[in-house]
Amino acid sequence: MPKPNLFLFGAAKCGTTSLHTYLEQHPEICMSRVKEPHHFGSDLNLGEGWHIPDRSEYEAMFDGAESLPRRGESSVFYMISENAAREVADYADGDARVIAMLRDPVSAVWSLHWQFIKSANEDIEDLAAALDAEADRAEGRRIPPSVHNAQALRYINTYSYEPHLRRIIDAFGRDRVHIELFEDLKSDPAALYRRVLGFLGVDESFAPEFEVVNPAVPVRNLALRRALARAPKLKKLWGKVPNQIRGGVGKTAASMLGGDQTRPPLKPDTRARLVDTFSNQIESLEQLLGRDLNVWRDAWNRSP
C-alpha cells in the first residue's frame, strides 16, 4: 500500500479543513477521504471513533494513489501531541512534508472552545471558567463524561505554538516543515495555495474552487449532542462519509434537531486575559517563523 507523504499537523481551528479541501482538488495530490484520522500521536488518548488506530485501515485510504506525487492527511491534534512528530517521521519516507497552520491564538481559543461545546467535548460553557479549569484538567480532573479529546481542553497549551513547532522541526528538519497563517488564508487564499504547492513540488498553476469551510454555526440541542458523543460508532460512521457530502447531510440533520444556541461574544476581561498570555510568547515565535506577527498584534490592539 502507498504511504502518505504529506501531513497537515494543525493547529485546530486554523484553516486546515479549508486547506485540505483545496489540496484534494489538485490532480497531483490525494488527500484522505477521512479527515483527521489521527493515526499517530500515541499519547493523545482520543475516544473510540475519533481516530483510526489500525495501520491497514489507515493506509487503505491511499489505495490507488501510488502514482501521485503527494498523498496526504490532516490531523489537527498532531500539533499538541508529544509523540506524533517523531512517530510520523519514523514511519514516513525521507521526502515527507509537514504543513502547520497558525492563527491568532486569542480568536483560536475562542473558536475551539465553541467547537468543543458543539461536539460535546466541553461541558463548561463559560470560556473564562474553562480556562480556570485547565490546571485541574492537566491532572485528569473536571473532565466531561462525553470527552473525546481531554488534552486539547488545555486551551492555552494548545495554542502555545512555539514548543509544538520546535518539536515538529526537530523531527523533520526545517526545510520539510511549511508554516502558514490562517489570516493569510482568509486575505489571499490563492497566494497561500501557490506557496504550499511550491513547497510540495507540484503544479503551482492549478487553481481550486475556494470557498469558506467550517464557518461558525449555532449549536443545536446540546443535550442530544452530548448523548450522541457517547456513541462512538456513530462518530466512526460519520467519519467515513466523504467530505463533499458531509455539509449537506449536516445541514439536514441540524435542521431536524432544532434549539439553536449561538456563540456568545468573547467577554472583554477574558479577551484581555488571553491577550496578556499570548503577548508574552509572540516575539520568540516571530524569531522561529522568521516573520512578524503584526496582524495578530493589530487584532489585539483593536477594541473588542
Beta strands, then each sheet from edge to edge (+ up, - down):
strand 1: 6-8
strand 2: 29-31
strand 3: 70-74
strand 4: 97-102
strand 5: 177-181
strand 6: 219-220
strand 7: 260-261
sheet 1: 2+ 3+ 1+ 4+ 5+
sheet 2: 6+ 7-
end
